[in-house]
Amino acid sequence: MATEYDGSQWRHRAPEHPERPRRTPLALRVPFEGRTWREFGHLMLNLPISIAFFVFAVTTVSLGAGLLITFLGIPVLAAGLAGCRGFGALERARARLLLGHEVAAPEPLRPKNRKLLSWVGAVLKSGPSWRHLLYALVHFPWAVMAFSVSLTLWTLGWSFFLYPLWFWVFRAIGGQPGIQIFGDHDGDAIYLDSFVEVAAAGGAGLAIVWASSWVIRGFAQVDRVMVSGLLGPSSLANRVVELESDRGVVVDTAAADLRRIERDLHDGAQARLVALAMDLGLAKEKLLEDPDAAAAMVDEAHGEIKLALQELRDLARGIHPAVLTDRGLDAALSSIASRCTVPVTVEVDLARRPAPAIEGIAYFTVSELLQNISKHARATKASVDVWYSDGRLMLQVTDNGEGGARASAGSGLAGLTDRLDAVDGILAIDSPVGGPTRVTAELPWRG
């Protein structure tokens, strides 16, 4: 059993059994792999489907364009574009089934209401609809070429590769001297019938099969690119989805921080101030009756005030430390390093300061990592390095502890990963069991 740290506690896990490596190299097994045959099937289906797609697209778009002088042109054009989207769904399903290439559907139509004119307007304004039409026009000539080349090479290669078998069958059944390949200038037939010729034909066929397998894979890769680029969601749509997800993470993180602040205020400083008010009330009542007891109670209240102020300062430091605003990352990180239970060396190499928001995220990232080291790593030393590289703020926190840190769901490291993702940051964890642990964070500069 191995021990690993998932960001919140240490767990035991069974050792993983490594997969047995394949004995046959890819270069030798590629003609016989199922992937190659599925891709060949995809290229064979390209031609009939592309013909149907191309004919439908050209017919409907041409008819719609020709009828634009009447009120029928625009609905016919919209119907043609909608039909192209239907063909696109078929192509994505075919790519998923035969190419193993998953492509998400593009953003759906969003008409303002259920009226026909609203739907027509949504289709005509939709960028994916026009990209589906472009796919129909571009894919047809490509499908003709890929179909012709793949079928020719594949058939020729396997025919020659299996020629020794055909030769044996023909000789056994009909007594033929071999397969006639061409005639000489006198018109006499020439056969491949000697052992050397038959073996050479089989070897040449194997070479053609091997080469055509890679040609087929190359053609299939082009199809993947075309399906992803023209039939999938646009890069802008993907970015919008990503930003919406990041916004949700930011909102959840902010809500969690507010709950933490509220809990700390309620359980810490607020409770202490309530007790302080009660003590001062009792001291006021005893001021005339027992001045000595009242003085003792006031002195005790003075100590409570100091503790409450310390808690409020710690809470304010947790929200946004004043030293970070006033003096920057170097001083702020040195401050939290001094409070770590493990000796920490801090090195900050920045010519200028990043954006305040990025600076705050960097501070809290290092703070969280140092807390993990104090609580779980069992390390004897740690280091923090901060530097600038190609428009990015780089952080690296290392320790010589037991290692095994993982960004598993619900752990502190997973929360850090989500927080950095929200600002296009990256968190990389290198923590083998037994240590050392190296956590690298990359943040946009935006300064």
Beta strands, then each sheet from edge to edge (+ up, - down):
strand 1: 2-5
strand 2: 10-13
strand 3: 179-183
strand 4: 189-192
strand 5: 344-349
strand 6: 382-389
strand 7: 392-399
strand 8: 426-430
strand 9: 437-444
sheet 1: 1+ 2-
sheet 2: 3+ 4-
sheet 3: 5+ 6+ 7- 9+ 8-
end
